[in-house]
C-alpha cells in the first residue's frame, strides 16, 4: 500500500518516530506537521491521528450521554493503539472502520485518488 501513497522506504524509515508521535493528541499532530511536512509517511499518519483525537474530544462535549462517552473513549483508545503500532512499525494502513474518513482531510491521499 505504500506505493499507492508514493512513499519510498527512506520516507518510512526516517518518519517512524514522528509518525508514532503524531498519535499523541493535538500536540503530537502539531509536532509531526511542523517537523516533518515533506515526509508523506508522517503526513499519512498525522492525517489518520485526527480521527481518534476527534473521538476523544467528543467525550468532553457538554451533554454527551454516558454510553456515547464510553463508546468514544474506548474507540479512541483502540484506534490510538493501532495507530501507534502502525506508525512506529512502518505500516501504511488506514485505521479500521474510520480510517477512510481521514482521506477527506486532504493532508495525504493516494496517488490514484480523485484529488490528485
N, C-alpha and C positions, 0 to 999 in steps of 0.2 A: 504494500500500500504506500510505502514511502515514495515510490516512483510517481504515483498519482499526484503527490503534492510537490513534486520537483525538489526532493530533498536528497542530498548526497550524504554519503557516510560520514564525511567530516563535519557537516552541519549537525548530524545526530550525535556524534561523539563529543563535539565541542559544546553542545547545548544541553546535555543530560542534566547537569546540575541546575541550570536556570529553568529548564522545563519542569523539574520537580518542585522548585521553589515557587513557580507560578501558581501552584495549588494551595499556597498558604494565604488564602483570602485576598482581599483587595490589595493589601500591601505587597504580597508576593506577585500579584498580577502587575502592579506598577513597576516593581523592581525588574521583572522579566521584560516588560515593554521598554523601559528606559535603557537597560543594559544590553539587550540583545535584539533590537528591532530588525536587524538584517538576517537573523537566523530563522529560517522558515520552520524548523523543528520547534524552537522555543515559541514562536508565534502560534503554531498549531496548538500546543499545549496551553498557552495563555488563553487562547480562544476557548478551548474546552473547559478551562477552570472557571469561566464565568457562570456556567450552568450550576454547579454545586454551590458556588458563592451566592448566587441569586436565591437558591433554595434555602440556604442558611439565613439570609436576610429576611425572607418571607416569615420565618418563625417569629420575628420580633415586631411585626406589624400589629398595631393595636386592633383588638377584636378578633385575632386569629384563634379559631377554636382549638381545643386541646388535641384532638385527633389530627388536625392539619399540622399543628406544631410537631407532633410526634412523627408523622409521615415525612414531613420536610426535613426534620432533623436526622432521621435515620437515612433517608435518601441522600442527603448532602454528605453524611459521613461515609456511606458506602462508595459514592461516586468519587469523593476526595481520595479515599484509599486506593481505588482502582487507578485514578489519575496519577497519584504519586508513584505507584508501582510502574505504570506505563512510562511516565516521564523520566524517571531515574534509570529505567532499564533499556530505553531506546526504542520503544514500540510506538508506531504511528497508527493508533486505532482510536476511533471515536468512542466516547463513553457510552455505556449501554443505555438504551431507551431514549435519552435526551441529547446525546452527543451530536446527532444530526442537526438539531436546532442551532447549535453553535455556528454552523456554516453561515447562518443568516447575519451574523455579526460582521462578516466580511474581512476579518483580520487575516485569515489564511485559508484559501479554498483550493480544492484540487484543480489541477491544470485543465481538466476536461469539463469543468463546471460551466454553467451558462454565463457566469460573471466575468470570465476571462477569455 
